[in-house]
Amino acid sequence: MEHLTHHPREGERIDTIAHHYYGDAAQVGHILRANPILLGRLTALAGQPLKIPLIDPPPPEAQIGLPPWRAND
């Protein structure tokens, strides 16, 4: 699987990294699976390169119920 590399800052939370790359903090599982060293942690290790998997956007039907400003993200 293709991925980007992220170099976290001190105290950077994994969910905020997921939000930055995926627009959704709930997608943190993709990052955790690609970086087993993070399991059980809330914050990333400063300077430890992380793999950020490239994922497909959700299908349009998954966007039903989103507010109008998010429906076409």
mmCIF file as gemmi writes it, N, C-alpha and C atoms, coordinates in Angstrom:
data_model
loop_
_atom_site.group_PDB
_atom_site.id
_atom_site.type_symbol
_atom_site.label_atom_id
_atom_site.label_alt_id
_atom_site.label_comp_id
_atom_site.label_asym_id
_atom_site.label_entity_id
_atom_site.label_seq_id
_atom_site.pdbx_PDB_ins_code
_atom_site.Cartn_x
_atom_site.Cartn_y
_atom_site.Cartn_z
_atom_site.occupancy
_atom_site.B_iso_or_equiv
_atom_site.pdbx_formal_charge
_atom_site.auth_seq_id
_atom_site.auth_asym_id
_atom_site.pdbx_PDB_model_num
ATOM 1 N N . MET Axp A 1 ? 0.842 -1.177 0 1 0 ? 1 A 1
ATOM 2 C CA . MET Axp A 1 ? 0 0 0 1 0 ? 1 A 1
ATOM 3 C C . MET Axp A 1 ? 0.887 1.241 0 1 0 ? 1 A 1
ATOM 4 N N . GLU Axp A 2 ? 0.503 2.207 -0.78 1 0 ? 2 A 1
ATOM 5 C CA . GLU Axp A 2 ? 1.255 3.455 -0.829 1 0 ? 2 A 1
ATOM 6 C C . GLU Axp A 2 ? 1 4.256 0.438 1 0 ? 2 A 1
ATOM 7 N N . HIS Axp A 3 ? 1.989 5.066 0.797 1 0 ? 3 A 1
ATOM 8 C CA . HIS Axp A 3 ? 1.846 5.892 1.987 1 0 ? 3 A 1
ATOM 9 C C . HIS Axp A 3 ? 2.677 7.162 1.88 1 0 ? 3 A 1
ATOM 10 N N . LEU Axp A 4 ? 2.311 8.123 2.706 1 0 ? 4 A 1
ATOM 11 C CA . LEU Axp A 4 ? 3.1 9.336 2.907 1 0 ? 4 A 1
ATOM 12 C C . LEU Axp A 4 ? 3.9 9.131 4.185 1 0 ? 4 A 1
ATOM 13 N N . THR Axp A 5 ? 4.868 9.986 4.43 1 0 ? 5 A 1
ATOM 14 C CA . THR Axp A 5 ? 5.627 9.945 5.671 1 0 ? 5 A 1
ATOM 15 C C . THR Axp A 5 ? 5.372 11.238 6.436 1 0 ? 5 A 1
ATOM 16 N N . HIS Axp A 6 ? 5.102 11.093 7.724 1 0 ? 6 A 1
ATOM 17 C CA . HIS Axp A 6 ? 4.846 12.241 8.6 1 0 ? 6 A 1
ATOM 18 C C . HIS Axp A 6 ? 5.864 12.207 9.732 1 0 ? 6 A 1
ATOM 19 N N . HIS Axp A 7 ? 6.443 13.346 10.044 1 0 ? 7 A 1
ATOM 20 C CA . HIS Axp A 7 ? 7.4 13.466 11.149 1 0 ? 7 A 1
ATOM 21 C C . HIS Axp A 7 ? 6.722 14.266 12.263 1 0 ? 7 A 1
ATOM 22 N N . PRO Axp A 8 ? 6.192 13.577 13.292 1 0 ? 8 A 1
ATOM 23 C CA . PRO Axp A 8 ? 5.427 14.267 14.332 1 0 ? 8 A 1
ATOM 24 C C . PRO Axp A 8 ? 6.276 15.193 15.194 1 0 ? 8 A 1
ATOM 25 N N . ARG Axp A 9 ? 5.594 16.212 15.693 1 0 ? 9 A 1
ATOM 26 C CA . ARG Axp A 9 ? 6.201 17.134 16.655 1 0 ? 9 A 1
ATOM 27 C C . ARG Axp A 9 ? 5.957 16.593 18.06 1 0 ? 9 A 1
ATOM 28 N N . GLU Axp A 10 ? 6.654 17.115 19.033 1 0 ? 10 A 1
ATOM 29 C CA . GLU Axp A 10 ? 6.495 16.715 20.429 1 0 ? 10 A 1
ATOM 30 C C . GLU Axp A 10 ? 5.035 16.878 20.861 1 0 ? 10 A 1
ATOM 31 N N . GLY Axp A 11 ? 4.442 15.816 21.408 1 0 ? 11 A 1
ATOM 32 C CA . GLY Axp A 11 ? 3.082 15.873 21.923 1 0 ? 11 A 1
ATOM 33 C C . GLY Axp A 11 ? 1.982 15.802 20.889 1 0 ? 11 A 1
ATOM 34 N N . GLU Axp A 12 ? 2.316 15.603 19.623 1 0 ? 12 A 1
ATOM 35 C CA . GLU Axp A 12 ? 1.292 15.556 18.577 1 0 ? 12 A 1
ATOM 36 C C . GLU Axp A 12 ? 0.452 14.289 18.725 1 0 ? 12 A 1
ATOM 37 N N . ARG Axp A 13 ? -0.867 14.474 18.801 1 0 ? 13 A 1
ATOM 38 C CA . ARG Axp A 13 ? -1.766 13.344 18.99 1 0 ? 13 A 1
ATOM 39 C C . ARG Axp A 13 ? -2.038 12.631 17.672 1 0 ? 13 A 1
ATOM 40 N N . ILE Axp A 14 ? -2.24 11.336 17.782 1 0 ? 14 A 1
ATOM 41 C CA . ILE Axp A 14 ? -2.48 10.511 16.603 1 0 ? 14 A 1
ATOM 42 C C . ILE Axp A 14 ? -3.802 10.875 15.938 1 0 ? 14 A 1
ATOM 43 N N . ASP Axp A 15 ? -4.817 11.204 16.734 1 0 ? 15 A 1
ATOM 44 C CA . ASP Axp A 15 ? -6.101 11.56 16.129 1 0 ? 15 A 1
ATOM 45 C C . ASP Axp A 15 ? -6.027 12.871 15.352 1 0 ? 15 A 1
ATOM 46 N N . THR Axp A 16 ? -5.194 13.812 15.807 1 0 ? 16 A 1
ATOM 47 C CA . THR Axp A 16 ? -5.062 15.062 15.058 1 0 ? 16 A 1
ATOM 48 C C . THR Axp A 16 ? -4.287 14.842 13.757 1 0 ? 16 A 1
ATOM 49 N N . ILE Axp A 17 ? -3.382 13.881 13.77 1 0 ? 17 A 1
ATOM 50 C CA . ILE Axp A 17 ? -2.672 13.523 12.533 1 0 ? 17 A 1
ATOM 51 C C . ILE Axp A 17 ? -3.667 12.923 11.543 1 0 ? 17 A 1
ATOM 52 N N . ALA Axp A 18 ? -4.543 12.03 12.032 1 0 ? 18 A 1
ATOM 53 C CA . ALA Axp A 18 ? -5.567 11.435 11.17 1 0 ? 18 A 1
ATOM 54 C C . ALA Axp A 18 ? -6.487 12.515 10.604 1 0 ? 18 A 1
ATOM 55 N N . HIS Axp A 19 ? -6.872 13.458 11.439 1 0 ? 19 A 1
ATOM 56 C CA . HIS Axp A 19 ? -7.738 14.542 10.962 1 0 ? 19 A 1
ATOM 57 C C . HIS Axp A 19 ? -7.029 15.37 9.894 1 0 ? 19 A 1
ATOM 58 N N . HIS Axp A 20 ? -5.751 15.629 10.089 1 0 ? 20 A 1
ATOM 59 C CA . HIS Axp A 20 ? -4.985 16.424 9.126 1 0 ? 20 A 1
ATOM 60 C C . HIS Axp A 20 ? -4.957 15.74 7.753 1 0 ? 20 A 1
ATOM 61 N N . TYR Axp A 21 ? -4.691 14.449 7.721 1 0 ? 21 A 1
ATOM 62 C CA . TYR Axp A 21 ? -4.54 13.755 6.442 1 0 ? 21 A 1
ATOM 63 C C . TYR Axp A 21 ? -5.85 13.255 5.841 1 0 ? 21 A 1
ATOM 64 N N . TYR Axp A 22 ? -6.807 12.866 6.708 1 0 ? 22 A 1
ATOM 65 C CA . TYR Axp A 22 ? -8.038 12.259 6.212 1 0 ? 22 A 1
ATOM 66 C C . TYR Axp A 22 ? -9.265 13.132 6.398 1 0 ? 22 A 1
ATOM 67 N N . GLY Axp A 23 ? -9.131 14.224 7.149 1 0 ? 23 A 1
ATOM 68 C CA . GLY Axp A 23 ? -10.282 15.069 7.41 1 0 ? 23 A 1
ATOM 69 C C . GLY Axp A 23 ? -11.235 14.468 8.425 1 0 ? 23 A 1
ATOM 70 N N . ASP Axp A 24 ? -10.794 13.409 9.113 1 0 ? 24 A 1
ATOM 71 C CA . ASP Axp A 24 ? -11.654 12.71 10.064 1 0 ? 24 A 1
ATOM 72 C C . ASP Axp A 24 ? -10.772 12.011 11.094 1 0 ? 24 A 1
ATOM 73 N N . ALA Axp A 25 ? -10.84 12.462 12.329 1 0 ? 25 A 1
ATOM 74 C CA . ALA Axp A 25 ? -10.022 11.879 13.393 1 0 ? 25 A 1
ATOM 75 C C . ALA Axp A 25 ? -10.365 10.415 13.647 1 0 ? 25 A 1
ATOM 76 N N . ALA Axp A 26 ? -11.57 10.003 13.286 1 0 ? 26 A 1
ATOM 77 C CA . ALA Axp A 26 ? -11.988 8.619 13.49 1 0 ? 26 A 1
ATOM 78 C C . ALA Axp A 26 ? -11.239 7.641 12.581 1 0 ? 26 A 1
ATOM 79 N N . GLN Axp A 27 ? -10.529 8.135 11.6 1 0 ? 27 A 1
ATOM 80 C CA . GLN Axp A 27 ? -9.769 7.282 10.679 1 0 ? 27 A 1
ATOM 81 C C . GLN Axp A 27 ? -8.399 6.901 11.236 1 0 ? 27 A 1
ATOM 82 N N . VAL Axp A 28 ? -8.2 7.11 12.511 1 0 ? 28 A 1
ATOM 83 C CA . VAL Axp A 28 ? -6.915 6.848 13.16 1 0 ? 28 A 1
ATOM 84 C C . VAL Axp A 28 ? -6.466 5.388 13 1 0 ? 28 A 1
ATOM 85 N N . GLY Axp A 29 ? -7.401 4.471 12.831 1 0 ? 29 A 1
ATOM 86 C CA . GLY Axp A 29 ? -7.06 3.055 12.676 1 0 ? 29 A 1
ATOM 87 C C . GLY Axp A 29 ? -6.119 2.779 11.517 1 0 ? 29 A 1
ATOM 88 N N . HIS Axp A 30 ? -6.24 3.534 10.433 1 0 ? 30 A 1
ATOM 89 C CA . HIS Axp A 30 ? -5.341 3.344 9.285 1 0 ? 30 A 1
ATOM 90 C C . HIS Axp A 30 ? -3.891 3.614 9.699 1 0 ? 30 A 1
ATOM 91 N N . ILE Axp A 31 ? -3.705 4.655 10.48 1 0 ? 31 A 1
ATOM 92 C CA . ILE Axp A 31 ? -2.357 5.023 10.926 1 0 ? 31 A 1
ATOM 93 C C . ILE Axp A 31 ? -1.839 4.008 11.939 1 0 ? 31 A 1
ATOM 94 N N . LEU Axp A 32 ? -2.695 3.576 12.848 1 0 ? 32 A 1
ATOM 95 C CA . LEU Axp A 32 ? -2.27 2.602 13.858 1 0 ? 32 A 1
ATOM 96 C C . LEU Axp A 32 ? -1.864 1.27 13.223 1 0 ? 32 A 1
ATOM 97 N N . ARG Axp A 33 ? -2.627 0.807 12.245 1 0 ? 33 A 1
ATOM 98 C CA . ARG Axp A 33 ? -2.285 -0.46 11.588 1 0 ? 33 A 1
ATOM 99 C C . ARG Axp A 33 ? -0.968 -0.359 10.825 1 0 ? 33 A 1
ATOM 100 N N . ALA Axp A 34 ? -0.679 0.797 10.265 1 0 ? 34 A 1
ATOM 101 C CA . ALA Axp A 34 ? 0.555 0.973 9.499 1 0 ? 34 A 1
ATOM 102 C C . ALA Axp A 34 ? 1.77 1.208 10.393 1 0 ? 34 A 1
ATOM 103 N N . ASN Axp A 35 ? 1.516 1.555 11.662 1 0 ? 35 A 1
ATOM 104 C CA . ASN Axp A 35 ? 2.599 1.891 12.592 1 0 ? 35 A 1
ATOM 105 C C . ASN Axp A 35 ? 2.357 1.189 13.93 1 0 ? 35 A 1
ATOM 106 N N . PRO Axp A 36 ? 2.617 -0.122 14.016 1 0 ? 36 A 1
ATOM 107 C CA . PRO Axp A 36 ? 2.331 -0.87 15.24 1 0 ? 36 A 1
ATOM 108 C C . PRO Axp A 36 ? 2.998 -0.297 16.492 1 0 ? 36 A 1
ATOM 109 N N . ILE Axp A 37 ? 4.067 0.456 16.336 1 0 ? 37 A 1
ATOM 110 C CA . ILE Axp A 37 ? 4.743 1.067 17.483 1 0 ? 37 A 1
ATOM 111 C C . ILE Axp A 37 ? 3.828 2.029 18.233 1 0 ? 37 A 1
ATOM 112 N N . LEU Axp A 38 ? 2.756 2.495 17.579 1 0 ? 38 A 1
ATOM 113 C CA . LEU Axp A 38 ? 1.842 3.458 18.193 1 0 ? 38 A 1
ATOM 114 C C . LEU Axp A 38 ? 0.74 2.809 19.022 1 0 ? 38 A 1
ATOM 115 N N . LEU Axp A 39 ? 0.545 1.501 18.899 1 0 ? 39 A 1
ATOM 116 C CA . LEU Axp A 39 ? -0.558 0.851 19.603 1 0 ? 39 A 1
ATOM 117 C C . LEU Axp A 39 ? -0.484 1.124 21.099 1 0 ? 39 A 1
ATOM 118 N N . GLY Axp A 40 ? -1.604 1.542 21.652 1 0 ? 40 A 1
ATOM 119 C CA . GLY Axp A 40 ? -1.682 1.859 23.069 1 0 ? 40 A 1
ATOM 120 C C . GLY Axp A 40 ? -1.235 3.265 23.42 1 0 ? 40 A 1
ATOM 121 N N . ARG Axp A 41 ? -0.884 4.058 22.437 1 0 ? 41 A 1
ATOM 122 C CA . ARG Axp A 41 ? -0.426 5.427 22.678 1 0 ? 41 A 1
ATOM 123 C C . ARG Axp A 41 ? -1.475 6.423 22.191 1 0 ? 41 A 1
ATOM 124 N N . LEU Axp A 42 ? -1.505 7.58 22.827 1 0 ? 42 A 1
ATOM 125 C CA . LEU Axp A 42 ? -2.358 8.681 22.373 1 0 ? 42 A 1
ATOM 126 C C . LEU Axp A 42 ? -1.566 9.694 21.565 1 0 ? 42 A 1
ATOM 127 N N . THR Axp A 43 ? -0.269 9.767 21.84 1 0 ? 43 A 1
ATOM 128 C CA . THR Axp A 43 ? 0.59 10.721 21.133 1 0 ? 43 A 1
ATOM 129 C C . THR Axp A 43 ? 1.665 9.969 20.366 1 0 ? 43 A 1
ATOM 130 N N . ALA Axp A 44 ? 2.106 10.585 19.304 1 0 ? 44 A 1
ATOM 131 C CA . ALA Axp A 44 ? 3.183 10.021 18.49 1 0 ? 44 A 1
ATOM 132 C C . ALA Axp A 44 ? 4.523 10.368 19.135 1 0 ? 44 A 1
ATOM 133 N N . LEU Axp A 45 ? 5.525 9.618 18.776 1 0 ? 45 A 1
ATOM 134 C CA . LEU Axp A 45 ? 6.873 9.896 19.26 1 0 ? 45 A 1
ATOM 135 C C . LEU Axp A 45 ? 7.486 10.987 18.388 1 0 ? 45 A 1
ATOM 136 N N . ALA Axp A 46 ? 7.934 12.061 19.011 1 0 ? 46 A 1
ATOM 137 C CA . ALA Axp A 46 ? 8.497 13.191 18.265 1 0 ? 46 A 1
ATOM 138 C C . ALA Axp A 46 ? 9.639 12.734 17.375 1 0 ? 46 A 1
ATOM 139 N N . GLY Axp A 47 ? 9.556 13.096 16.108 1 0 ? 47 A 1
ATOM 140 C CA . GLY Axp A 47 ? 10.611 12.79 15.153 1 0 ? 47 A 1
ATOM 141 C C . GLY Axp A 47 ? 10.578 11.384 14.59 1 0 ? 47 A 1
ATOM 142 N N . GLN Axp A 48 ? 9.805 10.48 15.182 1 0 ? 48 A 1
ATOM 143 C CA . GLN Axp A 48 ? 9.698 9.102 14.683 1 0 ? 48 A 1
ATOM 144 C C . GLN Axp A 48 ? 8.85 9.117 13.415 1 0 ? 48 A 1
ATOM 145 N N . PRO Axp A 49 ? 9.435 8.824 12.258 1 0 ? 49 A 1
ATOM 146 C CA . PRO Axp A 49 ? 8.65 8.866 11.017 1 0 ? 49 A 1
ATOM 147 C C . PRO Axp A 49 ? 7.459 7.911 11.076 1 0 ? 49 A 1
ATOM 148 N N . LEU Axp A 50 ? 6.321 8.393 10.656 1 0 ? 50 A 1
ATOM 149 C CA . LEU Axp A 50 ? 5.106 7.586 10.617 1 0 ? 50 A 1
ATOM 150 C C . LEU Axp A 50 ? 4.673 7.37 9.181 1 0 ? 50 A 1
ATOM 151 N N . LYS Axp A 51 ? 4.175 6.179 8.902 1 0 ? 51 A 1
ATOM 152 C CA . LYS Axp A 51 ? 3.568 5.91 7.599 1 0 ? 51 A 1
ATOM 153 C C . LYS Axp A 51 ? 2.115 6.355 7.672 1 0 ? 51 A 1
ATOM 154 N N . ILE Axp A 52 ? 1.703 7.138 6.682 1 0 ? 52 A 1
ATOM 155 C CA . ILE Axp A 52 ? 0.312 7.58 6.565 1 0 ? 52 A 1
ATOM 156 C C . ILE Axp A 52 ? -0.243 6.936 5.294 1 0 ? 52 A 1
ATOM 157 N N . PRO Axp A 53 ? -0.993 5.835 5.44 1 0 ? 53 A 1
ATOM 158 C CA . PRO Axp A 53 ? -1.505 5.147 4.251 1 0 ? 53 A 1
ATOM 159 C C . PRO Axp A 53 ? -2.415 6.041 3.413 1 0 ? 53 A 1
ATOM 160 N N . LEU Axp A 54 ? -2.283 5.908 2.109 1 0 ? 54 A 1
ATOM 161 C CA . LEU Axp A 54 ? -3.188 6.604 1.191 1 0 ? 54 A 1
ATOM 162 C C . LEU Axp A 54 ? -4.431 5.743 1.074 1 0 ? 54 A 1
ATOM 163 N N . ILE Axp A 55 ? -5.575 6.308 1.42 1 0 ? 55 A 1
ATOM 164 C CA . ILE Axp A 55 ? -6.828 5.559 1.375 1 0 ? 55 A 1
ATOM 165 C C . ILE Axp A 55 ? -7.764 6.189 0.362 1 0 ? 55 A 1
ATOM 166 N N . ASP Axp A 56 ? -8.689 5.38 -0.109 1 0 ? 56 A 1
ATOM 167 C CA . ASP Axp A 56 ? -9.701 5.882 -1.031 1 0 ? 56 A 1
ATOM 168 C C . ASP Axp A 56 ? -10.72 6.691 -0.251 1 0 ? 56 A 1
ATOM 169 N N . PRO Axp A 57 ? -11.264 7.754 -0.85 1 0 ? 57 A 1
ATOM 170 C CA . PRO Axp A 57 ? -12.315 8.51 -0.173 1 0 ? 57 A 1
ATOM 171 C C . PRO Axp A 57 ? -13.556 7.632 -0.02 1 0 ? 57 A 1
ATOM 172 N N . PRO Axp A 58 ? -14.411 7.935 0.956 1 0 ? 58 A 1
ATOM 173 C CA . PRO Axp A 58 ? -15.631 7.133 1.117 1 0 ? 58 A 1
ATOM 174 C C . PRO Axp A 58 ? -16.534 7.277 -0.098 1 0 ? 58 A 1
ATOM 175 N N . PRO Axp A 59 ? -17.302 6.238 -0.401 1 0 ? 59 A 1
ATOM 176 C CA . PRO Axp A 59 ? -18.226 6.34 -1.53 1 0 ? 59 A 1
ATOM 177 C C . PRO Axp A 59 ? -19.289 7.399 -1.243 1 0 ? 59 A 1
ATOM 178 N N . PRO Axp A 60 ? -19.896 7.963 -2.299 1 0 ? 60 A 1
ATOM 179 C CA . PRO Axp A 60 ? -20.886 9.039 -2.119 1 0 ? 60 A 1
ATOM 180 C C . PRO Axp A 60 ? -22.014 8.67 -1.159 1 0 ? 60 A 1
ATOM 181 N N . GLU Axp A 61 ? -22.448 7.405 -1.163 1 0 ? 61 A 1
ATOM 182 C CA . GLU Axp A 61 ? -23.55 7.035 -0.27 1 0 ? 61 A 1
ATOM 183 C C . GLU Axp A 61 ? -23.15 7.14 1.201 1 0 ? 61 A 1
ATOM 184 N N . ALA Axp A 62 ? -21.859 7.091 1.494 1 0 ? 62 A 1
ATOM 185 C CA . ALA Axp A 62 ? -21.392 7.239 2.872 1 0 ? 62 A 1
ATOM 186 C C . ALA Axp A 62 ? -21.496 8.691 3.334 1 0 ? 62 A 1
ATOM 187 N N . GLN Axp A 63 ? -21.699 9.608 2.411 1 0 ? 63 A 1
ATOM 188 C CA . GLN Axp A 63 ? -21.773 11.015 2.754 1 0 ? 63 A 1
ATOM 189 C C . GLN Axp A 63 ? -23.206 11.472 3.024 1 0 ? 63 A 1
ATOM 190 N N . ILE Axp A 64 ? -24.169 10.568 2.937 1 0 ? 64 A 1
ATOM 191 C CA . ILE Axp A 64 ? -25.561 10.918 3.214 1 0 ? 64 A 1
ATOM 192 C C . ILE Axp A 64 ? -25.664 11.364 4.665 1 0 ? 64 A 1
ATOM 193 N N . GLY Axp A 65 ? -26.331 12.477 4.882 1 0 ? 65 A 1
ATOM 194 C CA . GLY Axp A 65 ? -26.511 12.992 6.225 1 0 ? 65 A 1
ATOM 195 C C . GLY Axp A 65 ? -25.441 13.979 6.66 1 0 ? 65 A 1
ATOM 196 N N . LEU Axp A 66 ? -24.413 14.163 5.827 1 0 ? 66 A 1
ATOM 197 C CA . LEU Axp A 66 ? -23.406 15.156 6.158 1 0 ? 66 A 1
ATOM 198 C C . LEU Axp A 66 ? -23.958 16.543 5.903 1 0 ? 66 A 1
ATOM 199 N N . PRO Axp A 67 ? -23.486 17.532 6.655 1 0 ? 67 A 1
ATOM 200 C CA . PRO Axp A 67 ? -23.921 18.903 6.366 1 0 ? 67 A 1
ATOM 201 C C . PRO Axp A 67 ? -23.487 19.303 4.952 1 0 ? 67 A 1
ATOM 202 N N . PRO Axp A 68 ? -24.185 20.223 4.312 1 0 ? 68 A 1
ATOM 203 C CA . PRO Axp A 68 ? -23.885 20.589 2.917 1 0 ? 68 A 1
ATOM 204 C C . PRO Axp A 68 ? -22.442 20.991 2.674 1 0 ? 68 A 1
ATOM 205 N N . TRP Axp A 69 ? -21.814 21.633 3.631 1 0 ? 69 A 1
ATOM 206 C CA . TRP Axp A 69 ? -20.428 22.086 3.417 1 0 ? 69 A 1
ATOM 207 C C . TRP Axp A 69 ? -19.445 20.931 3.487 1 0 ? 69 A 1
ATOM 208 N N . ARG Axp A 70 ? -19.848 19.745 3.942 1 0 ? 70 A 1
ATOM 209 C CA . ARG Axp A 70 ? -18.954 18.595 4.014 1 0 ? 70 A 1
ATOM 210 C C . ARG Axp A 70 ? -19.299 17.532 2.969 1 0 ? 70 A 1
ATOM 211 N N . ALA Axp A 71 ? -20.459 17.608 2.354 1 0 ? 71 A 1
ATOM 212 C CA . ALA Axp A 71 ? -20.949 16.542 1.474 1 0 ? 71 A 1
ATOM 213 C C . ALA Axp A 71 ? -20.058 16.302 0.274 1 0 ? 71 A 1
ATOM 214 N N . ASN Axp A 72 ? -19.32 17.276 -0.195 1 0 ? 72 A 1
ATOM 215 C CA . ASN Axp A 72 ? -18.484 17.1 -1.379 1 0 ? 72 A 1
ATOM 216 C C . ASN Axp A 72 ? -17.004 17.144 -1.076 1 0 ? 72 A 1
ATOM 217 N N . ASP Axp A 73 ? -16.612 16.903 0.168 1 0 ? 73 A 1
ATOM 218 C CA . ASP Axp A 73 ? -15.181 16.9 0.535 1 0 ? 73 A 1
ATOM 219 C C . ASP Axp A 73 ? -14.461 15.783 -0.172 1 0 ? 73 A 1
